[in-house]
Amino acid sequence: MLTAPAGLRSASCGLRRRLRAGSGPGCRVRRAEGPGPRGAALEAVEAVFDSAVQLASLVVAVAGWRSTRPRAARVHIERAGVRVCV
């Protein structure tokens, strides 16, 4: 059987007494502060970045949509040496 050193045994007994008494280890929690005002420069950067991301998403969506559409066939009409593509 293993025996614990005297210091460890006394610390263990002390912690048990505290837990039984309800004064166990705890932590204090502070309420988080609400969001504060940001600078105008940061707001402008965020607006530009958000707009650029949305524009890129729109371009990708339109390109994807166009790739699913069939291409119209070209018709070539030639008469008297004049060629017209319709």
C-alpha positions in Angstrom: 0.0 0.0 0.0 1.3 3.5 -0.9 1.4 6.2 1.7 1.2 9.9 1.0 3.7 12.3 2.5 2.5 14.2 5.5 2.2 17.6 3.7 0.1 16.1 0.9 -2.1 14.4 3.4 -2.7 17.5 5.4 -3.4 19.6 2.2 -5.9 16.9 1.1 -7.7 17.0 4.5 -7.9 20.8 4.4 -9.4 20.8 0.9 -12.0 18.2 1.9 -13.0 20.3 4.9 -13.4 23.4 2.8 -15.5 21.6 0.2 -17.8 20.2 2.9 -18.1 23.7 4.4 -19.1 25.1 1.1 -16.2 27.5 0.8 -14.5 25.6 -2.0 -12.3 27.1 -4.6 -14.2 29.6 -6.7 -13.6 32.3 -9.2 -15.1 35.7 -9.6 -16.8 36.5 -12.9 -17.0 40.0 -14.2 -19.7 41.0 -16.5 -18.4 41.6 -20.0 -18.7 45.2 -21.2 -20.9 45.9 -24.1 -19.5 46.6 -27.5 -18.0 50.1 -27.5 -17.9 52.6 -30.3 -15.4 51.8 -33.1 -13.6 54.4 -35.0 -14.9 55.8 -38.3 -11.8 54.4 -40.1 -12.6 50.9 -38.9 -16.2 51.2 -39.9 -15.2 52.4 -43.4 -12.7 49.5 -43.8 -15.4 47.0 -42.7 -17.9 48.4 -45.2 -15.5 48.3 -48.1 -14.4 44.8 -47.2 -18.0 43.5 -46.8 -19.0 45.1 -50.1 -16.0 43.5 -51.9 -16.9 40.1 -50.6 -20.5 40.4 -51.6 -19.5 41.6 -55.1 -17.2 38.6 -55.5 -19.9 36.3 -54.4 -22.3 37.8 -56.9 -19.7 37.4 -59.7 -19.2 33.8 -58.9 -22.9 33.1 -58.8 -23.5 34.8 -62.2 -20.6 32.9 -63.7 -21.9 29.6 -62.4 -25.4 30.4 -63.7 -24.1 31.4 -67.2 -22.0 28.2 -67.4 -25.2 26.1 -67.1 -27.0 27.9 -70.0 -26.7 26.6 -73.5 -24.9 28.8 -76.0 -26.9 30.1 -79.0 -25.8 28.7 -82.3 -24.4 31.2 -84.7 -25.9 31.4 -88.1 -23.8 32.6 -91.0 -25.6 34.1 -94.1 -23.6 34.7 -97.2 -24.9 36.4 -100.3 -23.1 38.1 -103.1 -19.8 37.9 -101.2 -21.1 39.5 -98.1 -21.1 37.3 -95.0 -23.3 38.2 -92.0 -23.2 36.4 -88.6 -26.5 36.3 -86.7 
